């Protein structure tokens, strides 16, 4: 109870009626416990009845939806309660907890939830659903109507809609989607991508440039000096990158703050093949 108080930054309650109900209808839990003991899962001299009693008590702790959301936020921040700044769990403990939530936190729906929503979550037959977006936020929703697998119908629907709009799915970064990222402003995001584009160009990394294009980045964008990937590619002598940039709409005559073009860069370096290529595609000084 003390740990739950630290997790939720408030006083949680204990529901004795739920505890008695859990204990009275726990045939499967008893059976599983004896099955586990048969396979030497427990340490020597473990009292199964004490273990089960503790489990039933843990299942009978009562929290509000708001309290559960703070618990989720504490897990999202690596075990540190965002309200108090107190570390409740070690980071390794949170890692193990979230891994379990991701793999089996939604009963028999866990695999499909991981596939569709892609976030660690834990549901309860009360209709609660706790979800963690690691390093971002945690939230809880409560709606008692359950589906055939014991999960909140509206809670699951909310999670599906959430990841349709925001790139919170564990693998959203790989599919080139244009979902919103509330963690970053559009201006910061574009500036970061431009920097990555110019760095990739400087190092001749066409694969990363193609990835950025697939993410929706325009190939003709410039940094604060007006320098574009065209300038960098021409300066470095990367004909294959220039070919890709022009093919994807980059301005062959873009000028930086000093009035220089890609052709100016190639001329200074005496890259004759680059000069010829640029002129064939309309480049002028």
Secondary structure, DSSP 8 states (H G I E B T S, - for coil): -HHHHHHHTS--EE-HHHHHHHHHT-HHHHHHHHHHHHTT-S-TT--HHHHHHHHHHHTTEE--HHHHHHHHHHHHTTSB-TTT--B-S-HHHHHHHHHHHHHHTTGGGHHHHHHHT-SEEEE-TTSEEEEEETTTEEEEEE---B-TTS-BHHHHHHHHHHHHHBTTSTTGGGTT---B-TTS-HHHHHHHHHHHHHHHHHTT-HHHHHHHHHTT--TT-B-TT--BHHHHHHHHT-HHHHHHHHHTT--TT---TTS--HHHHHHHHT-HHHHHHHHHTT---
